[in-house]
Amino acid sequence: MMRCLLILAILLGTVRSQVCETNLNQVNCYKKSLKAIPVINNTNVVELKLGANLITELHGTEFNQLTNLHTLDLHDNDIFALSVGVFKELKKLRILYLNANAISIMPAGSFKGLTSLTDLYININRLSTLQVDNFAELLSLRVLHVGLNSITILPAGCFNGLNSLTLLSLATNKLPSLPKRIFHNVHLLNTVNLGNNNITSLPLKLFDALLSINTIKLEGNLLEECRGDPLEGCKCNREHVLYKEEYAITTTSDGFVFCGELTTTTTFTTRTKTKTETRTTSQTISTKTATKISTITPTTTTITT
């Protein structure tokens, strides 16, 4: 009897291990209809793909054995909330995909311990605001995508600690305005995408703390003529920064600042040249539409590689 039970256990373990595909140090569980993160007993795994499943919750204990993980892909699930310290065991994690979920709760401390993280994708979720110190421990983060949410408020200090950030996308939210000092702690920002919000005006000297800014995207907002100069004090070459196809803001030779959508024939005048061109801007936005099932019973799969 004991021998039969042992054989059955081995067979079940084999079946469970085949739910996800393993290749060297990678585990691919993409689109396997998983309702919970499988237990993986291999500390050498560096990449875990869990996209397009039915995962609703993260408890943190699922990652206890994944101390060498570099990439974690959880995109296109039904995760509705993050908890404080949920990723704290992933000290070596560099890339985290949480896009296309249903996240509406993301308290400060959600990314505690992720000191090696360089790329974070939380776009296409249901966030309505960010918290002060939401990203405070992400000292190595360079790329942050928070677009395609429903954010209406950005509190001053929500980007505290992002000393290495070079790209920030807040595109396609519902922001009506920006705090004056919102960018004062992210000096290395190179690209800021604020397109497709409800911004009606920009604070004076909004970008004056950005020492390396190269791209500012403002298309698709409700801006007309800027009152004053939001780029006053900006440590940037205006002729390079403002005169780009993606921009909806440019400065004329007399210092006048124009803000608006690049959807009609618009004359741009820089200090060195004048260019007239016609451009039609169109954008197709694909969002995740999924029915959230709150009564799903989590299941556990064990993988031994």
N, C-alpha and C positions, 0 to 999 in steps of 0.2 A: 504493500500500500504506500509506504513512504517513497519507494522508488518511483511509483507512478506519479505521485504528487510532484516529485522533483522534476521528472521529465515534462510534466504539464507546465510547471513554472518556467522551465527553460524555453519551451515552445511559445508560451505567452510573452516572455521577454523578447524572443526573436521577432515575434509579430509586432510588438510595440516599437522595437528599435527600427523596424522598417517603415514606420509611419513617416519618418523624416529621412531624407537622404544625407549621407555623410560622405565627405570627400576630403581626405587629409584632416585639416584643422577647421573645416567648414561644416556647418549643419544647416541643411536647407529644409525648412518646414513650410515653404510657401504654398498657400492655398490647399491646406490639408483638413479644413473644417475643424480645426482645434478650438476648443472652448477654454483652454487654459494652457499656460506655458509648460512644456514637458520638462521633466527632471532630466538633466544631462550630467552624467557622471564622467566628465572628461575635462580636466582643468586646462588642457592644451587647446581647446576650441578658441579661435580668434574671431570667427564670423558666424553669427546666428541670424538666419532669415525666417521671420515669422509673419511676413506680410500676407494680407488677404485671408485672414482667419476669422474666428468668431470670439476672440478673446475680449472680455469685458473688464477684467480687473487685474491689477498687478499688486502682489503682496511683498515682493522683495526677496523672499526666501528662495525663489526660483533661480536666483543668480548667485547663490552662495558658492557654487563650484566653478563659476565662470570668471575666475580672477584674472585671466589673461585675455579676456574678450576685448577686441578692438572695434568691432562693428556690430550694432544691434538694430535690426530692422523690424519694427512693429507697425509699419504703415498699413492702412486699410483694414483696421479691426474695429471693435466697438468699445474701446476703452473710454470711460466717461470721466475718470478722475485720476489724479496722481496724488500720492501721499508723501509726507516728509521722509526723506532718506530711502526711498524705494530703490534707488540705484546705487546706494552707498558702497556696495561691495565691488563695484566695477571700476576700480581705481585706474585701469589702463584703457578704459573705453575712449575711443576717439570720435566715432560717428554714431549718432542716435537719430533714428527715423521714428517719429511719432505722428507724422502727417496723416491726414484722412482718417481720423478717429472721431470721437464725439466728446472730446475733453472740454469740460466747462469749469472744472475745479483744478487749480494748479497753485497750491500754497507756496509761500517762501520756504525754501529747504527741499523742494521736490527734487532738485538736482544736486543735493548734498553729496560730497565725496567725488564728484566727477571732475577732478582737477586736470585730467589729461584730455578732456573732450575738446575737439576743435570744430565740429559741425553739428548743429542741432536744428532739426526740422519739426516744427509744431504747427505748420500751416494746415489749412483746411480742417479746422476744429470748431469748437463753439465757445471760445474764450470771449468774454465781454470786457475784461480788464486784465492788466498785469499787476502784480504786487510789488511793493518796495522790496528790494533785495531778492527778487525772483531768481536771479542768475548770479548771485553774489560770489559763489565758490567756483565759477567757471573761468578760472584764471587763464586758461589756454584757448578759450573759444574764439574762433575767427569768423565763423559764418553762422548767422542766426536768421531763420525764416519763420516769421509769425504772421504771414499774410493769409488772406482768405479765412479770417475769423469774423467776429462781430464786435471787435474792440472799439469802445467809445471813449475810454479814459486811459490815459497813460500818466500814472503818478510820477512826480519827480523822484528819482532814485530807483526806478524800476530796472535801470541798466547798470546799477552799481556793481563794480567788480569786473566788468568786461574790459579789462585793460588791453587785451590783445585783439579785440573785435575789429574786423576790416569790412565786413558786409552785413548790413542790416536791412531786412525787407519787412515792411509793415503794410505792404500793398493790399488793396481790396479789403479794407476794414470799414469802420463807420466813424472814424476820428473826425470831430468837427474842428479841433484845434490841437496845438502842441504846447506843453509847458516851455517856458523860456529857456530853462537850463537842462532840458531833457538830454542833450548831447554832451554835457560838460564832463562826463566821466568816461567818455569813449574817444579818446584823442586820436586813435589810429584808424578811425573809420575812413574807408576809401570809397565805399558805395552805400548810399542811403536811398531806398525805394519807398516813397510815400504816395505812390500813384493810386488812383481810384479809391479815394476816401471822400469825406465831406468837408475838407478843410477850406475855410473861407478866407483866412488871413494867416500870415506868418509873423511870429514875434521878431522884433529887431534883434540883430546879432545872434540869430538862432544857431548859426553854424560857426561862430567865432572861436570855439574851442577845438575845432577839427583841423588838425595839422596836416593831414594827408588826403583830404577829400578830393575825389576825382569825378564822381558821378552823383548827381542829385536828380531823382525822378519825381516829378510832381504832376504828371499828366492825369487827367480824369478827376480833378478836384473842382471845387467851386470858386477857385481863385480868379480874380479879374486883374486889376492893377494892385500891386503890393503897395501898402502904405509904408513909405520909408524903404529901407534896404535891408532885407533879412540876411544878406550876405556881408553886411558891414562887419569888419573885423575878421572875416574868414581868411585863414592862412592858405589861400589857394590862388592859382592863376585863373582869373575869370574867363579869359579867352579860351582856355582849355577845358575848364570845368563846365561852363554854361553852354558852349556851342557844340552840342552833341545832338544827334538825331532823336535820342530818347527824351531829351529834356523838354519841359514845358516852361522853362524860365530862361531868360536871356537879358543881358545888360547892354544898353546902347552906349555910344561913345560919351554921351552927356550924363551917364549914371542912372538913367531911368530904368527901372526894373519892370519887365513884362512877365505876367504869369497867366497861363491859360492853356487850353487843350490845343494840340497840334493837329487840328482836324480840318482847317481851312488854309487858304493861301495866306501865309504870314511872312512879313519881312523882318529879317533879323539883321541888326547892325551891331558889329563888334568894333573894337578900336582899329582893326586893320582892314576889314572888308565888309561888304554888304552882299547878302545872298537872299534871293527870293525863291521859294519853292512851294509846291503843293504836296500835301501829304494827307492821306486818309488813314486814321488809326482805328483798327478794329481789334477786339480781343474776345476770345472764346474762353469762358471759364468753366472748367469741369469740376463739379463738387461731388462729394460722396453723399449719396442718398441711401440710407439704410434704416431698417426698422430695428429699433433697440428692443431686445427681449430681456426683460429684467428678471425673469424666472429661470434663466439658464442655470443648470447645476454644473459647477466646474468638474472637469475630469482631469486625471493625471496620467501622463504618459512618461515612461522611463526609457531613457536612451542610454545605452552603454556603448561607447565607441573606443 
